Amino acid sequence: MPTQRRYPLKSKEAKQIIEEASKTLKLPLDDKAIVEVVESDVGEIYLIGGKPQLFKSGNRVFPTLLFAEFIAKSPQNRG
């Protein structure tokens, strides 16, 4: 059975993750939102404002497939 653990990040850690992801994705993310982490066997899911927006595997952070804001703002969707 997979193991999972969910907990809020301290504000300093949350700000660091959001800044890193914003820089990598070249998109502004809400650095004042509450950030929670769901640890699982495959990686860490970051909930920003209660929504699963980022996934971390190893040292890399990616937008989730549910990250509607990223999809809407990505360069591929800009006409």
HUMO-V88895 format. One line per field, one symbol per residue. ss: DSSP state (H for helix, E for strand, L for the rest). psi: psi as a letter, one per 30 degrees, with the letter a starting at -180 (. if undefined). burial: I if it has 24 or more other ideal C-beta (glycine too) atoms within 12 Angstrom, else O. A space follows every 10 residues. Layout:
BEGIN
ss=???
psi=???
burial=???
END
This chain:
BEGIN
ss=LLLLEEEELL HHHHHHHHHH HHHHHLLLLL LLLLEEEEEL LLLEEEEELL EEEEEEELLE EEELLLLHHH HHHLHHHLL
psi=kkkkkklkkl eeeeeeeeee eeeefhkklj gflkklkjkl ffakkkjjhf kjflkkjbgk klklfgieee eeflefgk.
burial=OOOOOOOOIO OOOIOOIIOO IIOOIOIOIO OOIOIIIIOO OOOIIIIIOO OIIIIIOOOO IIIIOOIOII OOOOOOOOO
END
